Each structure stands twice: as structure tokens, then as C-alpha cells.
């Protein structure tokens, strides 16, 4: 694994942690009414998708359990149709999907024997 991929995966984990921090202790109702939390969370999710461009096809194929294309496409949806983003969809990502993604990314770093 190249250093750029390593750094991108580390940054993805950082953005996941930020999204989790921004939504911690919130319900969907409190989250959806807090414009700053919504914007910060959506930005963090879009950055995760942006970083996918630094992941090689070899790594994507090796770790095909991660839906790399879906993550990248979500970033494109956010950037090009921000007003069309459904907050319940973002909430589902943060409360259901993102923790698994974090575990999967951490597993990649472990399997590749990459340590700080």
C-alpha cells in the first residue's frame, strides 16, 4: 500500500470520528434542527468520499467489502446537489453505516501492517 493511500485512510478515519463527534448525543430531531451540526457532518462525509480518489484499484479490489464507489458517489451527490440531500439519509449513514466503515478501514491498516 502506498503512503498516499495510508494517509487517505487515516484521514477518512479522522473524518468519521468528526462526524460521530458532531452527532454524539443527538437525536434525528435535534440534529436536523442544528444547521451547524448538519453542515459539519455533511462536510465530513463528503471529505471521506473525496479521499476515495486516492485509493488504488488494487486496494479497492482487495478490500471489496467496502463500497468505495458508493462512498465516492455520495460525495458527488453532496457536492453537486447539496440542497437535494435528505437529512434522514445522512442520519442513517452516521448512526448505522459509518461505524462499520471505520472498523473496515482500521482493519485495512492492521492487515497492511501499517502503524503510526
N, C-alpha and C positions, 0 to 999 in steps of 0.2 A: 504494500500500500504506500502510495506516495505521501510525502509530507503535506501537500495541499489537501489531500483527502482527509488525512488525520486532523488537520486544523479545522476543516469544514465540519467534520463530525463533532469535534469538540465544541464548535460554535453552535451547531444545531442543539446540542445538549444544553448549552447556556441559554439559548432562546426558549427551549422547552421549560427550563427552570423559571425563566422570567414569566412566561405565560401562566405557569402554575402559581407563581407568587402573586401575579395580578388578580387572579381569580380566587385565591385562597379565602375561605370563609364566606364566600358569596353564594347566593342562590341565583338562579337564572334571572329572577325579577330584579334583584339588586344590581347584578352585573349589567343587565340590559339598560338600566336607567343611569348608569355611570359612564358618561361619554369618554372620560379619560381611560378607564379600565378597558372599555371596548376597543378604543383606538390602539392602546398599548398592546393588548392581547392580539389583535388582528395583525399589527405590525410584526410582532414576534413570530407569528405563524407564517407570515409572508417571507420573513427572512430565512426561516427553515427551508421553505421551498426554493428560495433564491440560491441557497448553498448546495442544493442538489446538483446544480450545474457543474460542480467541482468533483463529483463522484464519477469515477470511470465506469464504462460499461462492464468491465471485468468485475468490479466490486458489486455493481448492481446485480449482475447475474449470480455471483457467488452468494449474495445475501438477498435473494429474490423474495424472501418472506416480507420484506419492506416494500411498500407500494410507492416506489420512487417517482414514477410518472404521475400518480395521483397527487402526491405532495407537490410536485412541480406545477401541475395543472391548477391546483388550488391557489398557489402563489400568483399565477397568471390571472385567475379569476378575480382575486383580491385587487391586484394592481390595475386591471383593465375595466373592472365593473364593481368598484368599491361600494357604490350605493346599492347594488343588487345583492350584496351579501346578506344572507339570512342569519340573524344572530343565534337562533336556535341550533343551526348547523355548526357555527363556531363553538357554541357551548358544548355540544356533543363531542366535538374534537377534543376540547380541553378536558372534559370530565370523563371521557371514555377511551379515546384513541391515543392521546399524546403520551400517556404514561407507558403504554406498551412500546411506542416508538422509542422513547428514552431507553427502556430496557434493551431493545434490539440494537440501538446504537452503541450502548455500553458493551454489549456482547461482542460487537464487531471489534471494538478496541481491545477487549480481552483476548479474543481469538487471534487477532493480528499481533498480539504481544506488544501492544503499544502502551507505554506508560509515560507519565509526565516526568 
